Amino acid sequence: MSSSPLPRRIHVLGIGGTAMAGIAGLFRDAGSEVRGSDAALPYPPMGPLLRDLGIPVMAPYAPENLDWGPDLVVVGNVIRRTNPEAVALMERCLPFCSMPEALRRHFLAGRRPLVVAGTHGKTTTTSLVAHLLASQGLDPGLFVGGIPVNFGRNHRTGTGDFFVVEGDEYDTAFFDKGPKFLHYAPEAAVILNIEFDHADIFRDLDAVIAAFASLAAILPPGAPLLVPEGSDTCARAVASTPARVVTFGIASGTWRAAGVQVESGLTRFTLTRDGRPVAEFASPLIGRHNLHDTIAALALVHEVGAAGPGLREGLASFRGVRKRQELVGEAGGVRVFDDFAHHPTAVRETLRAFRTAFPGSRILALFEPESNTSRRRVFQQEYAEAFAEADEVLFFRPLEKPDHLAPEERLDMDRLCRDIAGRGVSARMVPDIEDLAGEAARIARPGDVIVGMSGRDFCGVHHRVLQRLRNRGGTPQNPPANSEIS
């Protein structure tokens, strides 16, 4: 249902981004003709998704990309006002809006938006909530910043009442610097956690908390707003909300887990409310952080009155999200995983999760500092502590972006490697992707787990490593004792 007529021809500026590909897919599914443009042809998983949807992508940006005469241009937040297509759409007086505004105006009206927000975990939790609803026949809409394996796409219109949206605190567009999640008119929401992130747009933690407080302020009076028990940052964000605050956690909160056991790759627990058992569950997700977020998802489904007898089977059948603890392949007895982790907390919890899931295995971490926060020095010490959870760490060179970071603002890679080594973990930077993949394959032994972490495709390093593992033959060589630290 839509409160505005659906435009017949849509052009998506910055279509290679996860959210932008998603809004393109929603419009295409609704019957619009959709095209898009980006600086280059999108890499996986968005490139294959757009091809499967039959949505043409033009690259690079150029004014003539708009010559086909779109009725609406949806502008991604990666676009600056000096972008040649942004300049052209202004000069031609073409109708335009941001992605969040397009989502609210054309797809959320008449639905019951459920918004999942937080510094970490929101993509997996959003996907899980939608899957739990779908598994009970409620056919929700979905808009999320990743590819849920069960759905195969990051968007679905659905015909049911609920529309589950990942709520991002990042800014909306060059003409709207407010957080994206302020556009989504939530009927209920979850704030999973709040930490300092997005150092390019937030000056400090207080500014991040203020953004989440603005989300809490727009919920309807009495609407359920789930927050983690014991989180000072979340408590500050919801202090003045008109919503009904409900807490969750693993060992504390209104909603919590009891009798937690990890066995055979499953996390078994009893969901309780106010100390009373609700139901027993077995989750296929690994790690304490995923258990925390699973409780939030189950609590939200209950609080909006959508919990039915299929809930237990729904959780058991959830297959996760691509680039979140995703097994890319196995070769020579070595498992290679892809993960989105880039904030130090996410890195730490991801490595701990693999440690729990594969006891006795060595954990080799590959990391690309590519986000606007990870390239900066703001978490210099925190990264050293997070990567100490691995057995060995190989860093790729930090991604260069046109933001002209001063040397003193950049993450100090030499110092980071020394600090990790001071915690007894081998760490070094390998600036060439071929060398990085070769080194990872060289040092890997049967039984090891390799985790490549980046917010983008990491130059295909996971497949490069697997290919070298398949080709190497014989017994893998171990590095000389004096080659561990650089």
N, C-alpha and C positions, 0 to 999 in steps of 0.2 A: 504494500500500500504506500502511496506517495502523496505528500501534500502539495507537490509542485509537478507540473507536466514534465515528463521525461524528455530531455533533449534528444533529438534524432541522431545528431553527429557529435561525438565527444573526442576531443584531443587531450591526451594526458602528458603533461610536461614533467619529465623525470620519471618515465614509466618503468625504468629498471629497478627502482626501489621497491621493497617488499610491499609496502602499503599502497604505493601507486599502481603496481601491477594488480593488487587486489581490487582497488576501486575501478580499474579498467575492466576487470573480470565481472564485477557486479553490474556495471552498465551494459556490458556485452550480453550477459545472461538475461538482462531485462529487455533486450531487444534493440539497443542503440548500436549504431555503427561506431566502432572505436578504433582510433589510431593513437600512436604515441611517439615520443622522441626522447632521446637521451644523449649523453656525451659520447657513448659508445654502445655497441650492442650488448644487452644485459648478459651477465654470466649466470650459471646455475645457482639456485633453482629457478629464478624468475625468467631467465631466457627460455628454457624449455616450457615453462608454464604458459608464457605468452604465445609461443609457437603452437602449443596444443589448443589454445583458445582461438587461434586464427587472427590474432591482433597484430597488424603490421607495426614495426618499429623503425623509425627513421633516425639515423645518426650521421654526423654529430648535429648539435643544435644549429638551426639556420632559419631565417625568416620564411623561406619558401616552404618549410615543413607545414606552415599554416595555410598554404594556398588552397587546400581542398575545402576550405570554408566551414570549419566546425561551428556548431551552434553554441558550444560551451567549451572552454579550456579549463581543465583542472590543473592547478599549479602545485607542484610538490615543494616541500620546504628546503630542498637542496637548491632550488632555483633562486638566484639573486636578481635584483631588479635590472642589472646590467646584462643579463642573459639575452642573446640576440632574439630569442623567441618572446621573452617577456617584453622587450622593447617593442617588438612588432605587434604583439596583441594589444598593447596600449595605443600605439599609433593607429591601428585599424579599428579601435573601439570594439574589440571582440568581447563578448560576455566571458567572465572568468570567475573562479572561486577557488578556495583551498580544498584539499582532499577532505579534511574533517567536515567542512561545511557541506560538501557534496554528499557525504555519507549521511549526515543528519537530515538534510533537506529531502533527499530522494529515497532513502532506504530505512531510516529509523522512525520516521513519522508513522504513527498508528501501531507501533510495536512496543514491546517492553524491553528497553535496553538494559543489559546487565554489563557493567564495566569493571574490568579487572585491571588494577593499576599497581605500581610498585617499581622500585629500582631493579629488582631481580625477580625472575620467575613468571612474569606475566604472560609470556607467549605460551608456555606449557600449560599454565593454569587456565588461561582463556580457552585453549584447545580442549582441555579436559572437561571444563564446564559444558562446552558445546557438545562434546561427545556423550557426556552423561545424559544430557537432555535428549539428544538424538537416539540414544540407545533405548529410551523409554517411549519412542514414537512421537516426541514433541516437535520434531522438525524445526530446530532453531535456525535463525540467520547467524552468520559468523563473519567477523572481520578481525584478522589476527596477523601479527608480524612474523609469520613463519609458515611452514607447510606441515600441517598435521597429517601424519601418515594415514590415519583412518579415513580422512576426507580426500587427501590427494591435492587439495587446493587450500589457499589461505582465505577463501571467501565462499560464502554460500548464502543465497537469498532466503531459502526456507519459506515455509508457509505457516509456521506456528507463531504463537504470540511473542516468544522470546527472541531477542537478537543480542548475541554475546559479542562484546567489543573489547579488544585490547586497548587500554587507556594509556597513552603515551604522554609523559610530561614535557616532552621536547616541544619547541615552538612550532607554530602552525604554518606560516608562510612569511615571505618577506614583507607582506602587507598586513600581517596579523601575528604579532610576536607572543601572543598568549599560548598556553599549553594546548595541545590537541584535544585532551580529554574534556575540556570545557564545552566542547560542541556536542557532546553525545547524550545529553539529557537523561542521565541514568535514573532508572527506577530503583536499582539496588547496585551496590558496588563492593569491591574488595580492595583494600590497600595491603599488599603483601609485606611491604617493608619500605623504609625510606632511608637512603644513604646519599652522600654527596656523589654526584655524577654529572656528566655533561658540563665539564669545566669551561667549555667554550661559550655557554650562555648563562650559567648560574655562577654568581660570584662566590657563594659559600653555601654551607648546609642550611642556614636559615632561609635563604632564597628558595631552595628546593622544598623545604617544609611549607613555605608560603604557597608554592604552586599546588601542593597536595591539599592544603587547607582550602584553596579556592575550589577544588573538586568536591571536598566534603561539604562546602557551603551550598552547592547547587542541588544536593539531593532533596527530595520532597520530605516534609516533616514526617517522622516516624518510619521512613524507609530503612531497610536493613543496610548497615554499613559495617562490614567485617574488617577488623584490624587485629594484629597479633598482640596477645597478652604480653605485657612487660616491655613493649617497645616505647621508649620515651619519645622518639621522633614521631611515631604514628599518633601517640596520645596528644602531642602538641598540635598535630595537623587537624585532629577531629574535635578539639576542645570546644569549638563554637558551632559545630554542625547541628542542623535541625533534625538530622537523621537519628535513627535508633542504633547506637553503637553496640555491636556484638563482638566479643573477643573469641579468638581461637589460638590454638597452639598444640604442641606435642604433649607436654606434660602439664600445661595450665591453660586456663581460658574456659569460656562457656562451652565451646566445642573443643574436644581434645581426643587424643588416642590413648588407649589403655592396652596393656598386654602386648606391646610391640615386639615382634620377632622377625628376624631376617633369615630366610632359608630358601635354598634352591632358586635364587634370583627373585624372590618375592618378599615384599614387606607386608606381614600380616598384623592386623590390629583390630581393636574394637573401637568404633566411633562412639563417643559418649557426649551427652549434653547435660550440663549441670550435674555431672557425676553419674548419670543414669545411662546404661547401655542403649544404643540405638540400633546398631547392626555391626556385624563382623565383615571385614573386607580383606582382600589380598591385592596389593598394588604391584604392578610390574615395574614401577619406576624405582631407581636406586638412589640412595643418598638421603640423609636427614633433611636436607632442604626440600627435596621433592615430597617427603612425607608431610612436612609443614604446609606446603602448598596444596597437597591433596586434601588435607583436612579443611583448608579454606574453601576449596571447590565443592566438597561435599556439604559443608556448612551453608554455603550460598544456595545450593540447590534446595536444601531443606528450608531455608529461611524464606524463599520465594514460593514455597508450596509446590515444588516440582519433584519431590522425592517419591518414587514409586518402587514396586517390587523388582524392577529391572536395574536398579542402581548398582547392586553388587556386581552383576555380570557386566555392566557398563564399565566399571573401573577395571575389572580383570581383563577386558578386551581392548583397553586403550593402548595404542602402539607408539605413543610419543610424537615428537616433532622432529622434522629433519634439522640437522645441525645442533641438536640437543642430545648429547650422549648417543649420537648416531653411529652405529657400526657400519663403516664403509666397506670393510673387507678383512679377510684373514689370509695370511700367507706365511709359510715357514713356521707355523705355530705362533705367529705374532698377530694380535688383533689391533686394527687401526680404527680409531674413532674420530669423528668430527664433532666439535662443540663450539658454541657461540660465545663462550665465556671470555670476557675482556676486562670487567671490573675485578679488582683483587678479591673481593668477597666471593664472586662467582667462580673465579679461578680456584680459590681455596676449597670451596664446597664441592666443586666438580672433581677435583683431584681426590678429596676425601671419599667421595661417592665411589670412584673407581677402586680405591683402596679397599673399601668395604665389599664391593661386588667381586673383586678378584684377589682374595687374600693369598699372600705368598708370591704374587706377581710383581715384577718391577714395573713402575709407572714412569714412562718417558714422556715428557711434556714438550710440545712444540708450540711456540707462541709468536703471533705477529702483532706488534703494537700498532694498531691501525685506527682505533677510534679516537675521537677528539680528546677524550680523557686519558686513554692509555698512552698516548704519545707525549703527554705532559708529565711534569715532575711531581704533580700533586700527590701521587701515591707511590713515590719512590720506595719508602720503607715498607709500605703495605704489600707491594709486589714481592719484595724479598721474603717476607713472611709467608705469603701465599704459595709461592713456588717451592718453598722448602718442604711442602707436602709431597713433592715428586721425588723420584730417585735420580733423575737426570733431566736437565732442561736445555733445549736448543732454541735460541731466539732468532727470528728473522729480523732483518733491518726494519726500523720503524717506517711506516708508510709516509711518503712525502705528499703534502697537500699544499694548496696555494694560500695558506694562512700565515706564512712568513713567521713562524715561531722563532723567537730569539733563542740562541744556544742555551742560555740559562733557564729557559722555560721547558726545554726538552727533557724527556726521560733520559737519565744518564745510564746508558747500557753497560759501560765498563764497570761502574760502581755497582750496578744491580747484580752483575755476574759475580763480582767479588763478595757482595753481601750474602748472596745465596750460598756461595762456596763456604763462607764463614759459618754457615749452618750445616755444613757437612754434605751438601748436595752439589754435584757437578753441574756447572752452568757455563755456557759460552754463546756468543753470537756468531751465526754463519750468514753473511749478507747475501749470498747467491742461493736462489731457490733450488737449483740442481744440486749444489753442494750440500744444502740442508737436507734434502731428501736422501742423498747418498749417505750422509753421515748418520742419519736416523736408522737407515737400513743396516749400516755397517755395525753399529753398536747394539742393535736389537738381538735378543736371544729368544729361543722358543719359550713361550709362556709369558713374554712381556706384553704389556699394553701400551700402545702409542696413542696419545691424545693430542690432536692438532687443533689449537684454539685460535679463532679469529672471527670477527664479525662479518667478514666477506668470504670469498672462495679460497683465500690463502694460496693463490696461484696454483691451485690443484695439487697441493703438496701431498694430500692423503693418497691419491692415486699414483703419484710419482713414487712414494715410499713403497706402496704395495707392488708396483712393477719391479722395483729393485729387489724387494724381498723374494719375488718369484724368480728373478733372474740370477740371484747370487749363487745358489747351489752350495752344497757342502755345508760345513759347520761355520756359522757366523763368526767373524773375527771380533775380538774385544779391543777397545782402545788401549794404547799403552798407558801405564800408570801415570805418566807425567803429562798426558794430553787432556786432562779433565777440565782444567781451568784456563781461560784465556782472558 
